Amino acid sequence: MMYAFVMKLLAIDGQRILEQLSRMLSSDTFRRAERSRALLRFVVEETVQGRSDRLKEYTLGVEALGRGDSFDPRADPIVRAEASRLRTRLERYYEIEGTTDPILVQLPKGSYVPQFLERAPQPESDDRTPPECSFLRNRWWQAVGALSLVLIAAVVVALLRSHSGAKSSNESLLQFDVELKSSGTLGSEVGQDIVLSPDGARLVFISRETNGLAHLNSRRLDQAVTQRMPETDGARSPFFSPDGRWVGFWSAGKIKKAPVDGGSPVVLCDATDLLGASWEEENSIVAALNPTKKLFRIPAAGGEPKAILDLSEESAFPAWPQVVPASKYMIYTSIGGLGADRANIEVRGLEGGDRKILVHGGTFGRYVQGGFLTYVNQGTLYAQRFDIDKLELVGNPVPVLEDISYSRAFGYAQIDFSRAGTLVYRKGAESELFLIEWLDRQGNAAPLLARPGRYVWLRISPEGGRLAYSATEAGGTRVWCYDIEKDETRPITAPSDAYGAPVWWPDGKKLILGGGIGLAWIESDRPDKPHALTSSSNVQIPWAVSTDHRRLTYYENNPATGFDLWSVEVKETSEGMALGQPEAC
């Protein structure tokens, strides 16, 4: 006999909850996950003892995770990171080992207070309906796989309204994972990897084989078969035509389009790079042909691109445009040297007119049916009511979804909306937190900097005793130095500095930095403000110092030629450092 189960919020006996806790802590899912075990034990035991009011970020960091009384949640994201990992482990446990457990333990997003639910048998229904969770109001189906996405269907507006306080929709909201059933791994180097057809019936995504070569795949959501789209090797940044019959993309220095039902791609124009495109109803395409700092209109049948927006006089570049359906406007992200979390969402007419900033501090703006503007900031999707006729936002933005995979440097987000009321997204905030480890010649890893964070540009000092790196916290990038022997970390730059990407000078006393406003140097032991070496509206990143310690190589993102590698003589002066005349490599 088969059973369905209804989960209900009940006043469950504390002893039974502690028995469930013991069962979970001894499972394979939690046995070797020390931090998840500690956090789970603490929040459950405190709640059972009636002390759930103590479950705040500071208390969890100090008492559950052992960070000490000096723990500062604003500077150390360990509690948020470990809570996210715990939620994932709880889901995994109940999918595999805990399928018949009598009590379900959940940690709702946005809270550190667990919920306890009792699983009660219910007679089998005639239509074999999937299990329902009464406390969620929504039904869940999950397909576990290494290549999966989350889809939220019918109707996006219901999701937005439920968070914004507007009148709720009577239509049910379905959320489920989709196993893509494709070889390789999901994703490309830069850009959006997943797009939905306007009617929400088809998904096109990028996957990469073990040799690193990417290509497009197409799958109808009412079918289990994924088709590889021919002759799309090297594809990036796909986008659908309004009728859903074509997919545009960038590959090998060209903008192309390919029929979704099969057939060879058609070349539309040359392009050094692409940071997003959107297909107009009038059968032309608005595209960010990076690194030109311009938006272009391209005939959908192919032809010469025509610039319709030029930011070349500004220290920002437009990216990820969206032509608002059935309107004369386009929305795009203006990204400056401080990255996507400090970018602006702007709107402007397709035929010209004044630009208007809609959002300060966000990226990947999208107009969604029902009158909403959505955007991503630090991995969270926000929504706000938007009057497209008046170009005005109404009310306050509200968080709708967490754990959206996005790029802090280039501003793209792995999320897409259909006009039919479906959205697809890829989870990613948790995976963007890293631990720094040593790796010896035998491949054995040992913790070096165990606090999770968003780390990039790791550089070991010449004598091997210090580590310089960039880290992003609260939307700002900062350069840090970690003393390995002393186990001490100290900041090198201020959080709001536009510089990062450190490179050690051979004496180990100075660091060369790069960023969206040029190159600079700074003392590693007596940090002050960075001293500018160059002034540029293009991103310049230091790469290496020559073996004779006299030359620096760096690369620059040039609007006309793309990423160029330069070499320049470095002169040490009484005031610090100065550069000679750069030479192209």
N, C-alpha and C positions, 0 to 999 in steps of 0.2 A: 504494500500500500504506500502511495506517495503522499507527501505532506507539503503544504505551503506553510509559511511562518509569518506571523504578524508581530512586529516589534512594538512594545508599548512602554512608555515611561511609567515606572512603578516605584513605589517605596520598597526597595529590595532590602532584605535583612543584611546588615553589615558583615556578618560572618560569612555569608554566601559570597559576598563581593570579594572578601579577602581570600576565600578559597579559589575564586576565579583568578585573582591576581597571582596566587601561587602557581596555578596551572599555566598561566601565560609566561611567567618568569622562567619556568623550567622548560619551555618549548624551544625548539631549534631556532625559531624566529628571533627570540630575545636572549638566548643563552650567552651569546658572545657580543651582544650589543650593550656594552657597559653603561653608556650614557642614557640610552633609551630605557634600560632597566631601572636606572636610578631615578630618572624623571617619572616613569610610570609608577614606580613604587611610592614615590613621594606624593604625587597628586592624588592617587587613590587613597592612601592611608590618611592623608590630611582631610580629605572629603568625608571618609567614613567616620573620622573622629569629630566631625562637625566644625572643622577649621578651614573650610573652603575659602573664606574671606582672606586667608593668608597667601593664596595662590596668585601672587603678583610676580612680575618679571624679576624684580630685585631679589625676592625671597627664593625663587627657584634657582637663580644664579648662585646665590651664596650658600644655601643649605642643600639643595638637591644636586647641583653640579660642582660644588666645591670651589667656587671662584674667589671666596674670601670677602671680608667686609668692604674692601676697596672696589668691589665690582660696580661698574657703571654701565647700565643697559644701553645708554646712548652711544657708547664707544665700542661695546662688546656685544655682538649679535648672537651669542651662543645659545641663549634661551629660545629665541625665535627659530634659529636653525634646528636645534634639537627637537623642539615641539613639532616642526614640520616633518622631521624624520620619524618621530614617534607616530604621527598620524599615518604616515605611509606604512610603517611596520604593523600598526593595528589592522589596517586594511588587508595587508598580506597575511597576517595571522588568521583572520577570520575567513579568508579565501581558501586556505590550505589546511592548517592544523585545527582551527577552531570552528569548523563548519557545524559541529553538533553541540558546541558549548551552550549551556543554558542561559548565560548572561553575556551580554554584549557591552563592552567598554568602548566609549567613544570620547574623543577630545575635539570638540567643535572648533572650527576655525574662528579666530578672534577671541578665544577664551582659553584659559588654562585650567578650568574646572571641568572634570570629566562627567560624562553622563553614563548612567547604568540602565540597561534595558533588558527585560526578560523575554526570552524566546519561548513562545507558547505554541503548541501544535494546533493546526487548523485543518478541518476536513479538506480533502482534495477537491478542487473545483473542476467543473466539466471542461472548461476551455484551457486547462493547464496554464493558467496565467502565472507570470513570474512572481516571486515574492514582492510584497509591498511593505514599505516602511511608513507607518502612519505618522510618525513624528516629523518626517521630511516633506510630506505631501507630494513627493515625486517618486517615480519608479526608476529603478536602476538596473541596467544590464552591464555586465563587464565581460570583456574578452581579453584575457591576459596574453601579452606577447611583447617581444622586444621592440617591435616597430608598431607603436600604437599612438593614437590621438584621442582626445576627448571631444565629443560632439554634444552640443546642447541644441535640441530641436524643438520646434513648435511651441512657442513663439519667443523670439528674443525679447520682444517688447514686454512679455510677461515677466521675464527675469529682471529687466530694467525697472519696471514699475514696482516690483516687489521690494526693491532696494531703495527706490526714490520716494516711496510713500504715496505714489499715485494710485488711482483706483485699480484694483487687481483685475486681471483677465480671467475669464472662465475657462480658458484653454489650459490643458495640462502641460507641464514642463517636463520634458524627458531629457535625461543626461546619461550618456553611456560612452564607454571606450570602444574604439574600433581598431581591430588588428588589421594592419594594412596588407599583410601577406605578400611582401615583396622582399627580394634578396637585398643584401647590403644593409646599410644604416641610413636612417632618415636624416636629411639635411644636406646643405651645400656650404660653401665657405662664407658667403655674405649674402643676406637677403632673405625674403620670405620664402619658406619652403612648402607651404600648404595653402591652397586656394580652393574655394567652393564655387561651383557654377551659380549663376544668378538665381536659378530655380531651386538651388539646394540639393539637386539630385546627384551631382557628380563631384568627386574629389580628385584634384590633380596635385601631386606632391613630388618632391625630389628625393631620390635615394642615391647613395654612393656605394660602388662596389669596393672590394678589398684593395683594388689598385688605385683608389681615390677618384675614379672617373664617375661623375654625376650624370643622371639622366632623368627625364620626366616619366611619371607613371600616371595612369588614369584608372579610376574605379567608380562605377556607379554604386551608390549607397544601398540600393536594393538588390545588389548582386555580391557574391563572395569572391569574384575573380578580379584581379588587378592586371591591367595590361601595360606593358612597357611601350612608351611612345617612340616610334622609330626615328633615328637620326636626330636625337636631342642630346647627344653627348656634350657635357660641359654646361648644361643648362643652369640658369639662375633666375630668380625673381619672376616666376610665372604670373600671368594675369589673364582673366577670361574676357572674351568678347561679350557684349550685352545679350546676344542670343544663345550663348553657351556652346557655340559650335567650334570656336577657335580658342587656342591658348597662345598668348604671346610670351616671349621669354628672351633672355640674353644668352648668347653663346659665341665664343671665339671672335669677339670684336664686332658682333652683329646683333641687331634686334630682329627677331624672327617671329613667325606665327605658324602654328601647326594645327591641323584638324584633329579634334579629340577622338574621332572615330577611326583614325588611321590615315596615313598618307605622309608625304614628305613635307618638311617645313618650307616656308617661303621667306626669303630675306626681305626685310623692310628698309633697313638703312644701316650704315656703319655707326658704331658706338664704342668708345673706349671702355665704358662701364655703364651699369644701370643701377640706380637706387630707387626703383619703384616705377610703376606705370599704371595708367587707368584708361580704359577704353570708353570713348564718348559714344552717345547714341547716334551722333552724326557721322559715325564711322571714321573717326580719327582717334589718335592715341596721345594722351598727355604723359610725358616721360621725363624723369630726372636723369639726364645723361651725364652722370658724374665722370670726371670732376670739374665740369664746366661752370658750376654754381648757377645753372640756369634750368628752367623747365621748358620743354619743347613740345610742339604739336607735330605729330608724324601721321601722314596719310595711312589709313589702315591697309590700303592696297600697295603701299610702298612709295617712297619718295624722300625728298630732302627735308630734314627736320627744320622747323621754324621756331625760333625762340619766342616765348610768350611771357616769361618772367626772368629777370636778370638780377641776381644778388652779388655779382662779381665785385661790386664796390664795398661790400660788407664782409665782415668776418664770420660769415655763416653760409651754409649751403642748403637749398631746398631739396627735400627728399620725400618719398613715399606719398605721392599725390593721390587724391581720390576725386574723380569727377562726381559731384553729387547728382544722383539720378534725377531726371526730369527737372533740372534746374540749369542755370547759367553760371554756376559757381564751381570752384575747385577748392579743396582743403588739402593742405600740405604741412610738413614739419620743417621748420627752420632751425637747423642745428649749428651751434657755434662751437667754440673751442672747449667749453665746459661739458660737452657731451649731451646725450639724449635726455637725461633727467633734468637738465636745465634748458632744454629746447623750448620753442614756442610752437603752438598749433595756430596756423594762420588760415584765412580765407580770402579769396579774391575772385573777381569775375574772370571767366574764360576769355573774354574779349578785352580785358584790361580793367582799369579803374584802381581805386585805392585798396591797399592791403589792410586787413584788420586782424589784430592779434586776438584770438579767442581764449587761449590758455597759456599762462606762463608756467613752465615746468611740466612738460609732458611730451610724448612722442606718439607717432603712428595714429593721428587723429582720423576717425571714421564717422561719417553720418550714417545712422541706422534708422530703418523704417520706424515710423511712429514718432519721429521728431526728437532724436537723441544724438548728442555728440559723445563719442567714446574716445578714450586715449589711454596710454599706458605710462605709468610712472613707477619706477623701481619694482617692476614685476607685477603690479596690481592694475587691473582694468577699472577705470573710472567712467562714469556716465553722468551726463548733465543734459537737461532739456535744452533744445536748440531750436529757435525760430529761424528757419532758413530764409524766410522772406525778409525779415528785419535784420538778419545776421546778428542775433542777440541770444546770449545764453540766459536761461531762466533758472532761478534757484541756485542751489549749491551742488557741487559734484559729490557723488557717492561712490564708494568702492563696491564693485560688483563681483569680480573674480580675482583670486590671488594665484600666485605661482604661474604666471604667464612667462614663457621663454621670450626674451628680448635682448637686443644689443645696446649696451650703454654707449658704445662708440658711434655706431652707424644709425641707430634709432629704429631699426625694423623690429617688429614683434611677430611671433608665430601665432597669429590669429587672423581669421577671416570671417566675414559675414555674407550671407546670401540675401537677396532681396525677398526671398520667400520666408525669412524668419528663422534661419539656422545659423549657428556660429560653430566654428571648429577652432580649437586651440591646442597648443602643445604645452604641457607642464614644463617648468624649467627653473623656477626661483631657487628651489632647494639644490638642484644640480649646479647652480652657479656659485655656490659656496665651496671653497676649497680648503684643504689642509696642506701645509708644506711639509715635505718629508725629504730625508736623505735617501739616496739610492746608491748602494755600493756596487763594486764591479761584478759581484755575483747576483745582482738583481734584488738583494734584500733591502726592504724599505724600513726606515726608522723615523719616528716623529721628530720634526725639527721645530715647527711652529704649529702647535696643535689647535690653536683657536681658529675656528672656521671663519672665512672671510672671502671677499672678492679680490683676489690677488692677481697681479699681472707683473710682467717685466722683472723677474727675479734675477738679481745680479750678486754674485759672491765677490767680496773684496779681494784685492790682490794677495793679501796674506792669508786669506781663507777663514778669517775669524768673524766676519760680519756679513750680513745679508741686507742688501738694499732692495726695495720693492715698492710698487704702487698698489694702493688699496682704495676701493670706493666704499664710502660709508655715507649714508644720509644724502646721497645724490652728488657728493663732492669727491674729487680725487686728491689723494695725499701721498707723499713719498715718506717711507719709514725706513729706519735702520734697526736691525735686530742683532744684538751682540750675542753670539752663540755661546761663548764661555760663561758670560755673566747671566745669560737667560733674561736679558733686558731689551725692551723695545722702546724706541723714542721716535718722535716725529721729526722729519727733516723740513717739510714745507707745511704751510697752513692748509686747512681743508678746502679753501676756496681757490687755491692757486690753479692756474691753467697748465701747470707743468707736471710731467710725470716721466715715465720711461727712463729711469736712471741708468747711467753708465759710469763705472768707476774710472777716475784718472789713475794712472799707474802708481802714483805716490800714496794712494789710499786715503788722501786727505780731502779730496774734492770729488764731486759728482757732476757730471754733465747731464742736463735734463732736456726734454723736448716736449712739444705740445702744439696747441692750435695757434700760438702766437710767436713761435720760433724756438730757438735754442737758448739755454742759459747754463750757468754754473753756480755751485753753492758749496760752502764748506760742510764736510760731513760731521765734524766734531763740534763746530760752532755755527750751527745753522742760523742764517738770517734770511732776508728776502733773497730770492734768486737774482743773480746778476745777468742781465740779458747779453747774449752773444750775437744774436740776430733778431730782427723784427720782421715778421712775415704773417700774412693772412692765410698762408697755406700751412698745413700740418707738417712739422719737421720732427723727425724721430732719430736720436743718435743710435748708432749701431755698434761701432767698435773703434778701438784705438790701435794704430799700427804698432808693430813690434819695436820700432825705434822710438815710440812715444811722441812722435812729432805730428802725426796726422790723425784726423777724425773722419770716419765715414758716417754719413747719415742719409736718410731718404726723405724725400719731400713729395707731397701729393700736389702735383701741378695741374691746374685746370685744363691746360692744353695737351699735356703729354702723359698724364697719369702719374704713377709712382716712379720717381727717378732717384738714382743713387748718386751721391756726391761725395767728394773727398776734399778736405780743406786742412791747411796747415794751422796748427794751434801754437800760439806764442804765449809763454808764461811771462807775465809782467809784474811790476811792483804792486799793481792794483789787482792782480789775479790772473785772468786769462783773456786772450783776444784771438780772433780768427783772421786768417788771411783771405785770399780770393778763392772761392770754391771752384772746383773743377769737376766736370761730369765724368763719371766712371764708365 
